[in-house]
Amino acid sequence: MIKAVFIDIDGTLLDFEACVEESMRCGLLENKIEYKPEMLATFHRINDGFWLDLEQGKITFEELLQRRWATVFKALKIDLDGPEFEKYFRARLHESAIPMEGSYETLEYLSGKYRLFAASNGPHEQQVERLRKAGMLGYFEEVFTSGKIGAEKPARDFFEYCFGSADGIKPEESVMIGDSLTSDMKGGADFGMKTIWLNLKGKEKPDWVDFEIKSLDEIKNII
């Protein structure tokens, strides 16, 4: 019997792609550089690679922050200081809270039935503030972030911390909901949790993922 739900933030509750595009466009405009939509694909390709390296312990979060935008600008042939733009980007992202479609209805439904926790890779204060700005923070018993825990999903240390704080909840009594196979689904499954994968990009579902959804409103058909 499911008693608790852990849910990812970026790409699941908040539209990370829209937040990134808004922050990138405004930052380039301030530097008198025209933003083009195809630039976003370059960012995501490079950013996804860095986050995968982080999840696998190949780099630290500080290394990601130092190298991410420098690598993006090199690929785009833009002459800007990457680490300086990273500071702007993170500050702008801190203020950005664009909800995913169906997120409020989903939280309302889940909070009425289960103990509800947020579980996110990212800076703690940033993620808490974005949930607050989106009007979502009050739904959660606790917000677990890699910035606070010191470990990234899918690391076992991340989930051990979560369940150590969520008194009385066992992994087999919980479900992990998220959009990332490598962090949300892998981490949850390896720890003995049920998994619900928000697959918005039409990827093939691995056998070890318990449930697949195309939109958040499908959750009520599963739990």
N, C-alpha and C positions, 0 to 999 in steps of 0.2 A: 504493500500500500504506500503510495507516494504521500509524504508529509511536507516536503520542502522543495522549492524550485530555486535554482541558481540560474541567473540570466545575464548574458553578456550585454555590454553597453553599445560600443561602436559597431555599426553594421547590423545591429539587432534592435535596440531601442532607439538609438540616435543615428541619423543618416550621416555617417562619417564621410562618405563621398561628397555629399552636398556641403558639409562643413569645410572640408579640405578645399573644394573648388572656390568657395566664397573667400576663404583666407588667402589662398594662392592668388586669386584674381586681384584682390584689394592690395596685397603686398607688392605685386608686380606693378600695379598702377601707381602706387606711391613712389616707385623707383623709375617711373616713366617708361615702363616696358609693357607692350601690348600683350594681353593674355589671349591665348588661343586655346579652344577646347581640347585639342589633341595633346596639349601639355599635361593634362590631367592623367592620361594613360601612361605617360613616361614616369610621372610621380608614383603612381600606384605600382608599376612594375618594379621600380627601384625600392620603394618603401616596403612592399611585400617581401622582397628578398632580404632586406635588413631585419625585418621582424621575424622571419623564419630563422635567420642566423641567431637572433636573440633567443628565440624559443628553444633552440638547440644548444644554447650555451656557448656559441662561437664568438660572440661579441657581448659587450656590456651595453646597458642602456645609454650611458654617457658616450660611448663610441658611436652608437646610432645617431645621437643628437649632433655629434661633431661631423659626421660624414654624410648624413642623409641629403641635405640640400646641396652640399658641395657636389655630390655625385649627380643629383638631378640637374643642376645648372651646367655641369660639364657636358652632360648628354644633350641638353637643349642649346648648348653654345651661348649661354647667357653669362655675362661678366658681372656676377654679384658675389658677395661674401656669404658663403653657405652657413657657417655658424651664426653670423649676425642675423640672417634671414630666419634661421631656426628660432631665435629668441622672439622675433616678431610673430612668427607662425604659431608658436606655442601660446603666446599671449592672446592672439586673436582666437585661437581654437578654444582657449579657456572660456571665452565669452560666447562661443557658438553652440547652440543646442537645438538643432533641427530634428524633429521627431520622425521616426519611420512610420509609414502608414500602418495604422492599427495598433500602435504601441500603447496608447492610453486605454483603449478598450481591453487590450490584453492584460495590462497591469491591474485594471479594475477586476477583471475576471479571476486572475490568479490570486490576488491579495485576499479575496473573499473565501478562498478554499485552502490555501497553503501558506506556510511560512515562506517568505520571499526574500531572497538575497541577490544583490548585484555582484557579479564576478568579472573583473575587467583587468586586462593588461594596460597599464598606463599610470601616470602620476596621480596620486591619491586626491590631492586638493582640486586638481583640474577636473577629474571625473565626478567628484562630489558636487562641485560647483555647477557643472553642466547639467547634472540631474536636477539640481535645485532650480536652475533657470528654466528647465523644461517642465517643471512642476511634477517631477516624478520621484523626487527623493523620499517623500513621505510614505511611499508604498513599501519601502525596504526596511527590514529589521536591521540590516547591516550592509555596508558597501565594502566588499573585499577588492583590493587592487594590488597589482604587483608592486606599485610604488610603496605601499605600506608594508606589504608582506616581505618584500625583498626576494621574491621568486616569481617567475613568469609562468602562466599557463603554457604548456601542459605539465609543468614540473609537479612532481608529487608533493613537494614542500608547499606549493601554493594551496593544494586541496587539503592537505593535512592541517594547515593553519585555519582554513575555512571551517572544517568540521570540528576542530578544537574549540572554535569560538561559538559555533552553532550548537549549543548544548542539547543533547538528547536526540540528535539526528544522525542516522546511519547512511552511508553512501547508497545502499540498496533501497533506501526509502526516499531517495532524492532524484531529481532530474536536472541535467545541464542543458540549457537552451542557448544556442549561439549560431553564428554564421561561419565560423572558422573550423575546418576539419582538423587543422594541425594544432590548434590550441584548445578550443572549446570541446570539440567532440573527442579528440584523442585524450586530452587530460581527464575529462569526465569518465570516459569508458575505461581507461586504465585504472581509475580509482574505484571502479565498481558502481558508478552512477548510470542511470538510464540517460539516453541522449536524444535530443530533438534538434535536428539540423535545419536551419533556415537556409535553404539552397536557392538563392536568387539568381544565380548565374548558369543554371542548367547543367551543373557538373554531375558526373555519375556517382551514385550513392554507394559507398563501401558497405559490405555485408555487416561490418561490426557496428555501424550506426543503427540505432534502434528505430528511429522515426525520421522521416523527411517531410518538410513542409515548404510550400512556395510563398506563403504569406503568414503573418502572425495570427490572423484570425482562425487558422486551421488548428491552433493549439487546443482550443476547446473541444475538438473532436478526438483528442488523444488523452488528455488528462482532465 
